[in-house]
């Protein structure tokens, strides 16, 4: 398996350009199933999850061509195989996002249950419940969700828990339902808003995206889209934390500064000086050691759970003690055990981690367990003395485009090691 070698101790200083958002491009690729007209996406990040989604759509029969400059052409007119198989779904849970569009356009879908993952059980019961409220008949058979609906009908859907992809699945299905759908307790993430904007260019009528109540007027059919993916706010936040931890500075281009208020506020609490523009963010730590901060994750506009591991890494070398509470997923502290191998002082108590900053971490071999945990381990390696080797970095390739190249541009000593033949 591929590994990453980091030699710590370098202060980051430079500029970096942010790629398109993973958690926006995935639902948009699935939204192409809602129309038989050609669709075109710009600013598509080169990520494993995008490749997996292209493979999934192609298996269904879609025609997909890579355009110029990060563009993708998708034509789902030929789609006839209405199935998302286990071998693909188990590598990418977001495959569940084909369920709503397939049901809405074709009236049926067979989607493998995603199964658990490293950070939690991550059930999809609210996706199923919402689609049933739109009139779908859903069974679970032999590990597959089997759904049918002659014609979805608009309904009022109250989500018991705020769910990002649950909101997106129902919103996409509702675009072709007969009548009006109101989603209460909807997710407000910027990626949900960007998906709604993309659906509107297809002719969908959607109001309230970005608030907790989204109203969709169903249509008989939708046009194609020609849309550009918004910048990845989690990639942006990851580079800002990397600069802050190393006492350095970074100018982030094509950064969605308006969707990172909670993260920017926390970084200012660590002592970082931050300026923001319409599509850029400049952070300067002026050589200072960060102050420890307290973080509680929450649905947007609260502090994003996808930035939790990165702030744990920052707290391991900060001045003072920081408390991190993870309220979204039940098992999202696996990076803590790995950081302890570097000498971090982290005490875990249920969904709470108490981190007391140490003068210095010491490099060691580590194991990545999930996408954002891997990012946290890379950041810890940037400040650890000596060498840190992170194994199973396929996790990181799912959500970060060329992360070591971008960090090298900022002055990090980081490179990818060839996979070691299994002993
Ligand atoms: C999305 O996952 C993101 N993925 C995740 O990013 C992100 O961490 C998460 O939202 C929270 O912000 C994509 O957008 C592709 P949820 P999602 O449904 O939609 C529970 C990353 O690193 N729940 O909002 O799967 C669930 O167990 C990834 O980029 C149910 O109980 O998350 C969790 O506790 C990781 N039943 C909570 O809701 C359901 O039917 C929030 O999960 C659905 C969710």
Boltz pocket constraint, residues with backbone or C-beta under 6 A from the ligand:
constraints:
  - pocket:
      binder: B
      contacts: [[A, 22], [A, 23], [A, 26], [A, 93], [A, 94], [A, 120], [A, 121], [A, 122], [A, 123], [A, 124], [A, 125], [A, 126], [A, 127], [A, 128], [A, 161], [A, 162], [A, 163], [A, 164], [A, 165], [A, 166], [A, 305], [A, 306], [A, 327], [A, 328], [A, 329], [A, 330], [A, 371], [A, 372], [A, 399]]
      max_distance: 6.0
